[in-house]
Amino acid sequence: MELKNKLTEKKAQNYIIYNYGYLKHDIKALVKTSRQMAKKYNCTALDMFFLSTENKPINKLYTHSYGFNTSAGLHIMEEFEHEYYNNLNK
């Protein structure tokens, strides 16, 4: 299953269940955080979603180099995690 164009809670939930079999985290907080971080870093919410769930690189943000996380990528991931937990409490 592939996500195209727009990230919605239903599409994200179906994608995770299809690929991983179960949903471990709060999907609303995950999608909300993906959208917030995408707006902050000027990329798509899908880019942030795939970075957080599958560690896929975002080339224009230089999140990976030779398949490994860069310091910028690690910073974005840590910030994503912090925002995700903030969104859980709202």
PyMOL Python script that loads the backbone (N, CA, C, O; Angstrom):
from pymol import cmd

cmd.read_pdbstr("""\
ATOM      1  N   MET A   1       0.845  -1.185   0.000  1.00  0.00           N
ATOM      2  CA  MET A   1       0.000   0.000   0.000  1.00  0.00           C
ATOM      3  C   MET A   1       0.888   1.245   0.000  1.00  0.00           C
ATOM      4  O   MET A   1       1.937   1.285   0.644  1.00  0.00           O
ATOM      5  N   GLU A   2       0.444   2.241  -0.728  1.00  0.00           N
ATOM      6  CA  GLU A   2       1.239   3.451  -0.859  1.00  0.00           C
ATOM      7  C   GLU A   2       0.376   4.669  -0.554  1.00  0.00           C
ATOM      8  O   GLU A   2      -0.780   4.742  -0.971  1.00  0.00           O
ATOM      9  N   LEU A   3       0.942   5.614   0.172  1.00  0.00           N
ATOM     10  CA  LEU A   3       0.264   6.876   0.429  1.00  0.00           C
ATOM     11  C   LEU A   3       0.596   7.849  -0.690  1.00  0.00           C
ATOM     12  O   LEU A   3       1.755   7.973  -1.087  1.00  0.00           O
ATOM     13  N   LYS A   4      -0.407   8.530  -1.193  1.00  0.00           N
ATOM     14  CA  LYS A   4      -0.171   9.499  -2.261  1.00  0.00           C
ATOM     15  C   LYS A   4      -0.805  10.833  -1.904  1.00  0.00           C
ATOM     16  O   LYS A   4      -1.861  10.890  -1.274  1.00  0.00           O
ATOM     17  N   ASN A   5      -0.157  11.878  -2.308  1.00  0.00           N
ATOM     18  CA  ASN A   5      -0.647  13.250  -2.260  1.00  0.00           C
ATOM     19  C   ASN A   5      -0.826  13.818  -0.855  1.00  0.00           C
ATOM     20  O   ASN A   5      -0.017  14.640  -0.426  1.00  0.00           O
ATOM     21  N   LYS A   6      -1.850  13.410  -0.134  1.00  0.00           N
ATOM     22  CA  LYS A   6      -2.217  14.082   1.108  1.00  0.00           C
ATOM     23  C   LYS A   6      -2.235  13.104   2.274  1.00  0.00           C
ATOM     24  O   LYS A   6      -2.712  11.976   2.147  1.00  0.00           O
ATOM     25  N   LEU A   7      -1.715  13.546   3.402  1.00  0.00           N
ATOM     26  CA  LEU A   7      -1.694  12.722   4.603  1.00  0.00           C
ATOM     27  C   LEU A   7      -2.966  12.975   5.411  1.00  0.00           C
ATOM     28  O   LEU A   7      -3.213  14.095   5.858  1.00  0.00           O
ATOM     29  N   THR A   8      -3.760  11.941   5.591  1.00  0.00           N
ATOM     30  CA  THR A   8      -4.937  12.013   6.450  1.00  0.00           C
ATOM     31  C   THR A   8      -4.803  10.940   7.524  1.00  0.00           C
ATOM     32  O   THR A   8      -4.013  10.006   7.386  1.00  0.00           O
ATOM     33  N   GLU A   9      -5.570  11.079   8.581  1.00  0.00           N
ATOM     34  CA  GLU A   9      -5.505  10.098   9.667  1.00  0.00           C
ATOM     35  C   GLU A   9      -5.898   8.710   9.178  1.00  0.00           C
ATOM     36  O   GLU A   9      -5.256   7.722   9.536  1.00  0.00           O
ATOM     37  N   LYS A  10      -6.936   8.630   8.372  1.00  0.00           N
ATOM     38  CA  LYS A  10      -7.413   7.336   7.878  1.00  0.00           C
ATOM     39  C   LYS A  10      -6.375   6.679   6.970  1.00  0.00           C
ATOM     40  O   LYS A  10      -6.098   5.486   7.096  1.00  0.00           O
ATOM     41  N   LYS A  11      -5.802   7.464   6.053  1.00  0.00           N
ATOM     42  CA  LYS A  11      -4.787   6.914   5.152  1.00  0.00           C
ATOM     43  C   LYS A  11      -3.548   6.464   5.927  1.00  0.00           C
ATOM     44  O   LYS A  11      -2.984   5.407   5.645  1.00  0.00           O
ATOM     45  N   ALA A  12      -3.134   7.259   6.889  1.00  0.00           N
ATOM     46  CA  ALA A  12      -1.961   6.908   7.694  1.00  0.00           C
ATOM     47  C   ALA A  12      -2.239   5.649   8.514  1.00  0.00           C
ATOM     48  O   ALA A  12      -1.379   4.773   8.610  1.00  0.00           O
ATOM     49  N   GLN A  13      -3.411   5.553   9.095  1.00  0.00           N
ATOM     50  CA  GLN A  13      -3.778   4.374   9.883  1.00  0.00           C
ATOM     51  C   GLN A  13      -3.795   3.129   8.998  1.00  0.00           C
ATOM     52  O   GLN A  13      -3.231   2.101   9.370  1.00  0.00           O
ATOM     53  N   ASN A  14      -4.429   3.210   7.846  1.00  0.00           N
ATOM     54  CA  ASN A  14      -4.477   2.069   6.925  1.00  0.00           C
ATOM     55  C   ASN A  14      -3.081   1.673   6.465  1.00  0.00           C
ATOM     56  O   ASN A  14      -2.776   0.485   6.369  1.00  0.00           O
ATOM     57  N   TYR A  15      -2.232   2.652   6.180  1.00  0.00           N
ATOM     58  CA  TYR A  15      -0.862   2.382   5.738  1.00  0.00           C
ATOM     59  C   TYR A  15      -0.081   1.627   6.818  1.00  0.00           C
ATOM     60  O   TYR A  15       0.582   0.631   6.525  1.00  0.00           O
ATOM     61  N   ILE A  16      -0.160   2.095   8.048  1.00  0.00           N
ATOM     62  CA  ILE A  16       0.590   1.461   9.137  1.00  0.00           C
ATOM     63  C   ILE A  16       0.067   0.057   9.405  1.00  0.00           C
ATOM     64  O   ILE A  16       0.858  -0.869   9.585  1.00  0.00           O
ATOM     65  N   ILE A  17      -1.227  -0.114   9.434  1.00  0.00           N
ATOM     66  CA  ILE A  17      -1.801  -1.443   9.683  1.00  0.00           C
ATOM     67  C   ILE A  17      -1.455  -2.390   8.536  1.00  0.00           C
ATOM     68  O   ILE A  17      -1.132  -3.554   8.775  1.00  0.00           O
ATOM     69  N   TYR A  18      -1.519  -1.909   7.300  1.00  0.00           N
ATOM     70  CA  TYR A  18      -1.193  -2.747   6.140  1.00  0.00           C
ATOM     71  C   TYR A  18       0.270  -3.195   6.156  1.00  0.00           C
ATOM     72  O   TYR A  18       0.575  -4.354   5.873  1.00  0.00           O
ATOM     73  N   ASN A  19       1.172  -2.266   6.489  1.00  0.00           N
ATOM     74  CA  ASN A  19       2.600  -2.572   6.426  1.00  0.00           C
ATOM     75  C   ASN A  19       3.173  -3.189   7.700  1.00  0.00           C
ATOM     76  O   ASN A  19       4.147  -3.938   7.633  1.00  0.00           O
ATOM     77  N   TYR A  20       2.589  -2.888   8.850  1.00  0.00           N
ATOM     78  CA  TYR A  20       3.165  -3.349  10.111  1.00  0.00           C
ATOM     79  C   TYR A  20       2.225  -4.231  10.927  1.00  0.00           C
ATOM     80  O   TYR A  20       2.656  -4.860  11.893  1.00  0.00           O
ATOM     81  N   GLY A  21       0.959  -4.285  10.557  1.00  0.00           N
ATOM     82  CA  GLY A  21       0.029  -5.191  11.201  1.00  0.00           C
ATOM     83  C   GLY A  21      -0.741  -4.629  12.374  1.00  0.00           C
ATOM     84  O   GLY A  21      -1.814  -5.134  12.705  1.00  0.00           O
ATOM     85  N   TYR A  22      -0.224  -3.601  13.008  1.00  0.00           N
ATOM     86  CA  TYR A  22      -0.921  -3.022  14.159  1.00  0.00           C
ATOM     87  C   TYR A  22      -0.497  -1.570  14.327  1.00  0.00           C
ATOM     88  O   TYR A  22       0.503  -1.125  13.765  1.00  0.00           O
ATOM     89  N   LEU A  23      -1.272  -0.855  15.102  1.00  0.00           N
ATOM     90  CA  LEU A  23      -1.020   0.556  15.357  1.00  0.00           C
ATOM     91  C   LEU A  23      -0.532   0.705  16.787  1.00  0.00           C
ATOM     92  O   LEU A  23      -1.264   0.407  17.731  1.00  0.00           O
ATOM     93  N   LYS A  24       0.691   1.161  16.946  1.00  0.00           N
ATOM     94  CA  LYS A  24       1.299   1.260  18.274  1.00  0.00           C
ATOM     95  C   LYS A  24       1.127   2.649  18.888  1.00  0.00           C
ATOM     96  O   LYS A  24       1.001   2.775  20.106  1.00  0.00           O
ATOM     97  N   HIS A  25       1.120   3.678  18.066  1.00  0.00           N
ATOM     98  CA  HIS A  25       1.070   5.055  18.553  1.00  0.00           C
ATOM     99  C   HIS A  25      -0.259   5.717  18.205  1.00  0.00           C
ATOM    100  O   HIS A  25      -1.044   5.187  17.418  1.00  0.00           O
ATOM    101  N   ASP A  26      -0.495   6.867  18.793  1.00  0.00           N
ATOM    102  CA  ASP A  26      -1.704   7.642  18.555  1.00  0.00           C
ATOM    103  C   ASP A  26      -1.632   8.257  17.162  1.00  0.00           C
ATOM    104  O   ASP A  26      -0.765   9.088  16.890  1.00  0.00           O
ATOM    105  N   ILE A  27      -2.527   7.855  16.297  1.00  0.00           N
ATOM    106  CA  ILE A  27      -2.481   8.282  14.898  1.00  0.00           C
ATOM    107  C   ILE A  27      -2.793   9.765  14.749  1.00  0.00           C
ATOM    108  O   ILE A  27      -2.217  10.427  13.885  1.00  0.00           O
ATOM    109  N   LYS A  28      -3.692  10.302  15.570  1.00  0.00           N
ATOM    110  CA  LYS A  28      -4.016  11.725  15.487  1.00  0.00           C
ATOM    111  C   LYS A  28      -2.807  12.579  15.814  1.00  0.00           C
ATOM    112  O   LYS A  28      -2.519  13.549  15.114  1.00  0.00           O
ATOM    113  N   ALA A  29      -2.097  12.221  16.875  1.00  0.00           N
ATOM    114  CA  ALA A  29      -0.909  12.970  17.268  1.00  0.00           C
ATOM    115  C   ALA A  29       0.194  12.825  16.220  1.00  0.00           C
ATOM    116  O   ALA A  29       0.922  13.781  15.953  1.00  0.00           O
ATOM    117  N   LEU A  30       0.319  11.658  15.633  1.00  0.00           N
ATOM    118  CA  LEU A  30       1.342  11.409  14.615  1.00  0.00           C
ATOM    119  C   LEU A  30       1.099  12.263  13.376  1.00  0.00           C
ATOM    120  O   LEU A  30       2.027  12.881  12.855  1.00  0.00           O
ATOM    121  N   VAL A  31      -0.127  12.299  12.911  1.00  0.00           N
ATOM    122  CA  VAL A  31      -0.460  13.093  11.716  1.00  0.00           C
ATOM    123  C   VAL A  31      -0.345  14.587  12.017  1.00  0.00           C
ATOM    124  O   VAL A  31       0.165  15.351  11.197  1.00  0.00           O
ATOM    125  N   LYS A  32      -0.816  15.000  13.187  1.00  0.00           N
ATOM    126  CA  LYS A  32      -0.733  16.419  13.567  1.00  0.00           C
ATOM    127  C   LYS A  32       0.722  16.864  13.652  1.00  0.00           C
ATOM    128  O   LYS A  32       1.071  17.943  13.172  1.00  0.00           O
ATOM    129  N   THR A  33       1.561  16.050  14.253  1.00  0.00           N
ATOM    130  CA  THR A  33       2.978  16.377  14.374  1.00  0.00           C
ATOM    131  C   THR A  33       3.643  16.405  13.010  1.00  0.00           C
ATOM    132  O   THR A  33       4.472  17.276  12.745  1.00  0.00           O
ATOM    133  N   SER A  34       3.294  15.466  12.142  1.00  0.00           N
ATOM    134  CA  SER A  34       3.852  15.459  10.783  1.00  0.00           C
ATOM    135  C   SER A  34       3.516  16.753  10.062  1.00  0.00           C
ATOM    136  O   SER A  34       4.364  17.322   9.375  1.00  0.00           O
ATOM    137  N   ARG A  35       2.304  17.212  10.212  1.00  0.00           N
ATOM    138  CA  ARG A  35       1.886  18.461   9.558  1.00  0.00           C
ATOM    139  C   ARG A  35       2.596  19.672  10.140  1.00  0.00           C
ATOM    140  O   ARG A  35       3.027  20.559   9.402  1.00  0.00           O
ATOM    141  N   GLN A  36       2.721  19.713  11.476  1.00  0.00           N
ATOM    142  CA  GLN A  36       3.406  20.839  12.127  1.00  0.00           C
ATOM    143  C   GLN A  36       4.874  20.916  11.713  1.00  0.00           C
ATOM    144  O   GLN A  36       5.380  21.986  11.374  1.00  0.00           O
ATOM    145  N   MET A  37       5.538  19.783  11.744  1.00  0.00           N
ATOM    146  CA  MET A  37       6.960  19.747  11.407  1.00  0.00           C
ATOM    147  C   MET A  37       7.177  20.046   9.926  1.00  0.00           C
ATOM    148  O   MET A  37       8.164  20.687   9.562  1.00  0.00           O
ATOM    149  N   ALA A  38       6.276  19.594   9.080  1.00  0.00           N
ATOM    150  CA  ALA A  38       6.381  19.875   7.646  1.00  0.00           C
ATOM    151  C   ALA A  38       6.268  21.370   7.385  1.00  0.00           C
ATOM    152  O   ALA A  38       6.992  21.922   6.556  1.00  0.00           O
ATOM    153  N   LYS A  39       5.373  22.007   8.085  1.00  0.00           N
ATOM    154  CA  LYS A  39       5.206  23.452   7.931  1.00  0.00           C
ATOM    155  C   LYS A  39       6.462  24.180   8.395  1.00  0.00           C
ATOM    156  O   LYS A  39       6.905  25.135   7.757  1.00  0.00           O
ATOM    157  N   LYS A  40       7.034  23.727   9.508  1.00  0.00           N
ATOM    158  CA  LYS A  40       8.227  24.367  10.056  1.00  0.00           C
ATOM    159  C   LYS A  40       9.429  24.202   9.138  1.00  0.00           C
ATOM    160  O   LYS A  40      10.204  25.142   8.960  1.00  0.00           O
ATOM    161  N   TYR A  41       9.595  23.013   8.550  1.00  0.00           N
ATOM    162  CA  TYR A  41      10.772  22.720   7.733  1.00  0.00           C
ATOM    163  C   TYR A  41      10.520  22.827   6.229  1.00  0.00           C
ATOM    164  O   TYR A  41      11.376  22.457   5.426  1.00  0.00           O
ATOM    165  N   ASN A  42       9.350  23.330   5.852  1.00  0.00           N
ATOM    166  CA  ASN A  42       9.018  23.572   4.448  1.00  0.00           C
ATOM    167  C   ASN A  42       9.179  22.318   3.574  1.00  0.00           C
ATOM    168  O   ASN A  42       9.879  22.325   2.562  1.00  0.00           O
ATOM    169  N   CYS A  43       8.515  21.262   3.997  1.00  0.00           N
ATOM    170  CA  CYS A  43       8.460  20.035   3.203  1.00  0.00           C
ATOM    171  C   CYS A  43       7.027  19.498   3.313  1.00  0.00           C
ATOM    172  O   CYS A  43       6.162  20.174   3.868  1.00  0.00           O
ATOM    173  N   THR A  44       6.771  18.316   2.803  1.00  0.00           N
ATOM    174  CA  THR A  44       5.407  17.793   2.866  1.00  0.00           C
ATOM    175  C   THR A  44       5.199  16.993   4.155  1.00  0.00           C
ATOM    176  O   THR A  44       6.150  16.494   4.758  1.00  0.00           O
ATOM    177  N   ALA A  45       3.955  16.888   4.552  1.00  0.00           N
ATOM    178  CA  ALA A  45       3.617  16.084   5.726  1.00  0.00           C
ATOM    179  C   ALA A  45       3.945  14.618   5.485  1.00  0.00           C
ATOM    180  O   ALA A  45       4.304  13.899   6.418  1.00  0.00           O
ATOM    181  N   LEU A  46       3.823  14.170   4.239  1.00  0.00           N
ATOM    182  CA  LEU A  46       4.193  12.794   3.915  1.00  0.00           C
ATOM    183  C   LEU A  46       5.689  12.555   4.125  1.00  0.00           C
ATOM    184  O   LEU A  46       6.089  11.492   4.601  1.00  0.00           O
ATOM    185  N   ASP A  47       6.513  13.542   3.771  1.00  0.00           N
ATOM    186  CA  ASP A  47       7.951  13.418   4.015  1.00  0.00           C
ATOM    187  C   ASP A  47       8.226  13.203   5.502  1.00  0.00           C
ATOM    188  O   ASP A  47       8.993  12.317   5.877  1.00  0.00           O
ATOM    189  N   MET A  48       7.602  14.011   6.333  1.00  0.00           N
ATOM    190  CA  MET A  48       7.810  13.894   7.785  1.00  0.00           C
ATOM    191  C   MET A  48       7.248  12.582   8.327  1.00  0.00           C
ATOM    192  O   MET A  48       7.841  11.959   9.208  1.00  0.00           O
ATOM    193  N   PHE A  49       6.111  12.173   7.797  1.00  0.00           N
ATOM    194  CA  PHE A  49       5.508  10.915   8.225  1.00  0.00           C
ATOM    195  C   PHE A  49       6.448   9.748   7.932  1.00  0.00           C
ATOM    196  O   PHE A  49       6.664   8.894   8.792  1.00  0.00           O
ATOM    197  N   PHE A  50       7.004   9.710   6.724  1.00  0.00           N
ATOM    198  CA  PHE A  50       7.903   8.615   6.355  1.00  0.00           C
ATOM    199  C   PHE A  50       9.250   8.709   7.071  1.00  0.00           C
ATOM    200  O   PHE A  50       9.869   7.681   7.350  1.00  0.00           O
ATOM    201  N   LEU A  51       9.707   9.904   7.368  1.00  0.00           N
ATOM    202  CA  LEU A  51      10.928  10.052   8.151  1.00  0.00           C
ATOM    203  C   LEU A  51      10.731   9.475   9.542  1.00  0.00           C
ATOM    204  O   LEU A  51      11.607   8.784  10.062  1.00  0.00           O
ATOM    205  N   SER A  52       9.584   9.756  10.144  1.00  0.00           N
ATOM    206  CA  SER A  52       9.339   9.293  11.511  1.00  0.00           C
ATOM    207  C   SER A  52       9.003   7.806  11.589  1.00  0.00           C
ATOM    208  O   SER A  52       9.393   7.139  12.547  1.00  0.00           O
ATOM    209  N   THR A  53       8.291   7.279  10.606  1.00  0.00           N
ATOM    210  CA  THR A  53       7.875   5.876  10.685  1.00  0.00           C
ATOM    211  C   THR A  53       8.870   4.914  10.057  1.00  0.00           C
ATOM    212  O   THR A  53       9.076   3.815  10.571  1.00  0.00           O
ATOM    213  N   GLU A  54       9.487   5.315   8.953  1.00  0.00           N
ATOM    214  CA  GLU A  54      10.351   4.395   8.218  1.00  0.00           C
ATOM    215  C   GLU A  54      11.784   4.886   8.060  1.00  0.00           C
ATOM    216  O   GLU A  54      12.600   4.230   7.411  1.00  0.00           O
ATOM    217  N   ASN A  55      12.093   6.034   8.648  1.00  0.00           N
ATOM    218  CA  ASN A  55      13.431   6.621   8.574  1.00  0.00           C
ATOM    219  C   ASN A  55      13.867   6.857   7.123  1.00  0.00           C
ATOM    220  O   ASN A  55      15.036   6.676   6.780  1.00  0.00           O
ATOM    221  N   LYS A  56      12.917   7.261   6.280  1.00  0.00           N
ATOM    222  CA  LYS A  56      13.231   7.574   4.886  1.00  0.00           C
ATOM    223  C   LYS A  56      13.810   8.992   4.814  1.00  0.00           C
ATOM    224  O   LYS A  56      13.307   9.906   5.467  1.00  0.00           O
ATOM    225  N   PRO A  57      14.858   9.164   4.026  1.00  0.00           N
ATOM    226  CA  PRO A  57      15.504  10.482   3.957  1.00  0.00           C
ATOM    227  C   PRO A  57      14.637  11.547   3.296  1.00  0.00           C
ATOM    228  O   PRO A  57      13.824  11.264   2.416  1.00  0.00           O
ATOM    229  N   ILE A  58      14.839  12.777   3.749  1.00  0.00           N
ATOM    230  CA  ILE A  58      14.277  13.957   3.093  1.00  0.00           C
ATOM    231  C   ILE A  58      15.479  14.676   2.501  1.00  0.00           C
ATOM    232  O   ILE A  58      16.222  15.347   3.217  1.00  0.00           O
ATOM    233  N   ASN A  59      15.667  14.539   1.217  1.00  0.00           N
ATOM    234  CA  ASN A  59      16.886  15.017   0.561  1.00  0.00           C
ATOM    235  C   ASN A  59      17.133  16.505   0.744  1.00  0.00           C
ATOM    236  O   ASN A  59      18.264  16.917   0.998  1.00  0.00           O
ATOM    237  N   LYS A  60      16.088  17.316   0.618  1.00  0.00           N
ATOM    238  CA  LYS A  60      16.319  18.758   0.696  1.00  0.00           C
ATOM    239  C   LYS A  60      16.655  19.223   2.115  1.00  0.00           C
ATOM    240  O   LYS A  60      17.137  20.342   2.293  1.00  0.00           O
ATOM    241  N   LEU A  61      16.408  18.389   3.122  1.00  0.00           N
ATOM    242  CA  LEU A  61      16.772  18.726   4.496  1.00  0.00           C
ATOM    243  C   LEU A  61      18.059  18.038   4.945  1.00  0.00           C
ATOM    244  O   LEU A  61      18.503  18.212   6.081  1.00  0.00           O
ATOM    245  N   TYR A  62      18.650  17.261   4.050  1.00  0.00           N
ATOM    246  CA  TYR A  62      19.910  16.548   4.336  1.00  0.00           C
ATOM    247  C   TYR A  62      19.816  15.741   5.629  1.00  0.00           C
ATOM    248  O   TYR A  62      20.660  15.871   6.516  1.00  0.00           O
ATOM    249  N   THR A  63      18.786  14.910   5.724  1.00  0.00           N
ATOM    250  CA  THR A  63      18.585  14.103   6.932  1.00  0.00           C
ATOM    251  C   THR A  63      19.463  12.863   6.959  1.00  0.00           C
ATOM    252  O   THR A  63      19.682  12.278   8.020  1.00  0.00           O
ATOM    253  N   HIS A  64      19.966  12.460   5.805  1.00  0.00           N
ATOM    254  CA  HIS A  64      20.800  11.258   5.724  1.00  0.00           C
ATOM    255  C   HIS A  64      22.013  11.510   4.824  1.00  0.00           C
ATOM    256  O   HIS A  64      21.973  12.322   3.899  1.00  0.00           O
ATOM    257  N   SER A  65      23.081  10.790   5.130  1.00  0.00           N
ATOM    258  CA  SER A  65      24.265  10.806   4.293  1.00  0.00           C
ATOM    259  C   SER A  65      24.812   9.387   4.231  1.00  0.00           C
ATOM    260  O   SER A  65      25.134   8.798   5.263  1.00  0.00           O
ATOM    261  N   TYR A  66      24.916   8.842   3.040  1.00  0.00           N
ATOM    262  CA  TYR A  66      25.364   7.465   2.835  1.00  0.00           C
ATOM    263  C   TYR A  66      24.536   6.471   3.650  1.00  0.00           C
ATOM    264  O   TYR A  66      25.064   5.484   4.163  1.00  0.00           O
ATOM    265  N   GLY A  67      23.255   6.738   3.759  1.00  0.00           N
ATOM    266  CA  GLY A  67      22.350   5.828   4.445  1.00  0.00           C
ATOM    267  C   GLY A  67      22.270   6.005   5.950  1.00  0.00           C
ATOM    268  O   GLY A  67      21.507   5.306   6.615  1.00  0.00           O
ATOM    269  N   PHE A  68      23.043   6.925   6.493  1.00  0.00           N
ATOM    270  CA  PHE A  68      23.039   7.153   7.944  1.00  0.00           C
ATOM    271  C   PHE A  68      22.450   8.519   8.247  1.00  0.00           C
ATOM    272  O   PHE A  68      22.502   9.426   7.416  1.00  0.00           O
ATOM    273  N   ASN A  69      21.890   8.662   9.443  1.00  0.00           N
ATOM    274  CA  ASN A  69      21.327   9.937   9.856  1.00  0.00           C
ATOM    275  C   ASN A  69      22.438  10.976  10.045  1.00  0.00           C
ATOM    276  O   ASN A  69      23.491  10.683  10.611  1.00  0.00           O
ATOM    277  N   THR A  70      22.182  12.180   9.564  1.00  0.00           N
ATOM    278  CA  THR A  70      23.088  13.296   9.814  1.00  0.00           C
ATOM    279  C   THR A  70      22.693  13.944  11.133  1.00  0.00           C
ATOM    280  O   THR A  70      21.666  13.597  11.715  1.00  0.00           O
ATOM    281  N   SER A  71      23.495  14.873  11.599  1.00  0.00           N
ATOM    282  CA  SER A  71      23.142  15.568  12.839  1.00  0.00           C
ATOM    283  C   SER A  71      21.854  16.367  12.643  1.00  0.00           C
ATOM    284  O   SER A  71      21.044  16.474  13.564  1.00  0.00           O
ATOM    285  N   ALA A  72      21.664  16.926  11.452  1.00  0.00           N
ATOM    286  CA  ALA A  72      20.417  17.650  11.164  1.00  0.00           C
ATOM    287  C   ALA A  72      19.227  16.697  11.209  1.00  0.00           C
ATOM    288  O   ALA A  72      18.178  17.031  11.759  1.00  0.00           O
ATOM    289  N   GLY A  73      19.394  15.512  10.632  1.00  0.00           N
ATOM    290  CA  GLY A  73      18.324  14.512  10.649  1.00  0.00           C
ATOM    291  C   GLY A  73      17.996  14.058  12.059  1.00  0.00           C
ATOM    292  O   GLY A  73      16.825  13.905  12.406  1.00  0.00           O
ATOM    293  N   LEU A  74      19.019  13.843  12.874  1.00  0.00           N
ATOM    294  CA  LEU A  74      18.790  13.438  14.264  1.00  0.00           C
ATOM    295  C   LEU A  74      18.079  14.533  15.044  1.00  0.00           C
ATOM    296  O   LEU A  74      17.208  14.254  15.868  1.00  0.00           O
ATOM    297  N   HIS A  75      18.456  15.785  14.778  1.00  0.00           N
ATOM    298  CA  HIS A  75      17.797  16.905  15.452  1.00  0.00           C
ATOM    299  C   HIS A  75      16.310  16.965  15.086  1.00  0.00           C
ATOM    300  O   HIS A  75      15.459  17.168  15.952  1.00  0.00           O
ATOM    301  N   ILE A  76      16.011  16.787  13.813  1.00  0.00           N
ATOM    302  CA  ILE A  76      14.613  16.807  13.361  1.00  0.00           C
ATOM    303  C   ILE A  76      13.835  15.658  14.000  1.00  0.00           C
ATOM    304  O   ILE A  76      12.696  15.848  14.427  1.00  0.00           O
ATOM    305  N   MET A  77      14.431  14.479  14.071  1.00  0.00           N
ATOM    306  CA  MET A  77      13.762  13.320  14.676  1.00  0.00           C
ATOM    307  C   MET A  77      13.498  13.554  16.171  1.00  0.00           C
ATOM    308  O   MET A  77      12.427  13.213  16.672  1.00  0.00           O
ATOM    309  N   GLU A  78      14.470  14.131  16.877  1.00  0.00           N
ATOM    310  CA  GLU A  78      14.285  14.420  18.300  1.00  0.00           C
ATOM    311  C   GLU A  78      13.202  15.463  18.501  1.00  0.00           C
ATOM    312  O   GLU A  78      12.383  15.348  19.413  1.00  0.00           O
ATOM    313  N   GLU A  79      13.196  16.479  17.652  1.00  0.00           N
ATOM    314  CA  GLU A  79      12.171  17.512  17.728  1.00  0.00           C
ATOM    315  C   GLU A  79      10.789  16.927  17.415  1.00  0.00           C
ATOM    316  O   GLU A  79       9.796  17.287  18.048  1.00  0.00           O
ATOM    317  N   PHE A  80      10.740  16.030  16.439  1.00  0.00           N
ATOM    318  CA  PHE A  80       9.486  15.357  16.092  1.00  0.00           C
ATOM    319  C   PHE A  80       8.964  14.582  17.300  1.00  0.00           C
ATOM    320  O   PHE A  80       7.782  14.663  17.632  1.00  0.00           O
ATOM    321  N   GLU A  81       9.841  13.841  17.947  1.00  0.00           N
ATOM    322  CA  GLU A  81       9.446  13.057  19.115  1.00  0.00           C
ATOM    323  C   GLU A  81       8.908  13.961  20.227  1.00  0.00           C
ATOM    324  O   GLU A  81       7.890  13.655  20.847  1.00  0.00           O
ATOM    325  N   HIS A  82       9.597  15.071  20.471  1.00  0.00           N
ATOM    326  CA  HIS A  82       9.162  16.017  21.503  1.00  0.00           C
ATOM    327  C   HIS A  82       7.774  16.583  21.175  1.00  0.00           C
ATOM    328  O   HIS A  82       6.902  16.634  22.043  1.00  0.00           O
ATOM    329  N   GLU A  83       7.575  16.999  19.938  1.00  0.00           N
ATOM    330  CA  GLU A  83       6.283  17.550  19.526  1.00  0.00           C
ATOM    331  C   GLU A  83       5.183  16.482  19.566  1.00  0.00           C
ATOM    332  O   GLU A  83       4.044  16.776  19.932  1.00  0.00           O
ATOM    333  N   TYR A  84       5.519  15.267  19.197  1.00  0.00           N
ATOM    334  CA  TYR A  84       4.546  14.173  19.238  1.00  0.00           C
ATOM    335  C   TYR A  84       4.020  13.995  20.665  1.00  0.00           C
ATOM    336  O   TYR A  84       2.811  13.903  20.874  1.00  0.00           O
ATOM    337  N   TYR A  85       4.917  13.947  21.637  1.00  0.00           N
ATOM    338  CA  TYR A  85       4.483  13.763  23.019  1.00  0.00           C
ATOM    339  C   TYR A  85       3.733  14.984  23.542  1.00  0.00           C
ATOM    340  O   TYR A  85       2.843  14.842  24.380  1.00  0.00           O
ATOM    341  N   ASN A  86       4.072  16.168  23.068  1.00  0.00           N
ATOM    342  CA  ASN A  86       3.283  17.361  23.422  1.00  0.00           C
ATOM    343  C   ASN A  86       1.877  17.259  22.851  1.00  0.00           C
ATOM    344  O   ASN A  86       0.911  17.633  23.516  1.00  0.00           O
ATOM    345  N   ASN A  87       1.751  16.759  21.630  1.00  0.00           N
ATOM    346  CA  ASN A  87       0.434  16.623  21.004  1.00  0.00           C
ATOM    347  C   ASN A  87      -0.402  15.518  21.647  1.00  0.00           C
ATOM    348  O   ASN A  87      -1.630  15.552  21.568  1.00  0.00           O
ATOM    349  N   LEU A  88       0.228  14.567  22.264  1.00  0.00           N
ATOM    350  CA  LEU A  88      -0.518  13.509  22.971  1.00  0.00           C
ATOM    351  C   LEU A  88      -1.270  14.079  24.165  1.00  0.00           C
ATOM    352  O   LEU A  88      -2.361  13.617  24.497  1.00  0.00           O
ATOM    353  N   ASN A  89      -0.695  15.066  24.797  1.00  0.00           N
ATOM    354  CA  ASN A  89      -1.277  15.624  26.012  1.00  0.00           C
ATOM    355  C   ASN A  89      -2.349  16.666  25.729  1.00  0.00           C
ATOM    356  O   ASN A  89      -2.964  17.180  26.664  1.00  0.00           O
ATOM    357  N   LYS A  90      -2.586  16.986  24.470  1.00  0.00           N
ATOM    358  CA  LYS A  90      -3.595  18.013  24.132  1.00  0.00           C
ATOM    359  C   LYS A  90      -4.922  17.382  23.837  1.00  0.00           C
ATOM    360  O   LYS A  90      -5.886  18.085  23.535  1.00  0.00           O
TER     361      LYS A  90
END
""", "prot")
cmd.dss("prot")
cmd.show_as("cartoon", "prot")
cmd.util.cbc("prot")
cmd.orient("prot")
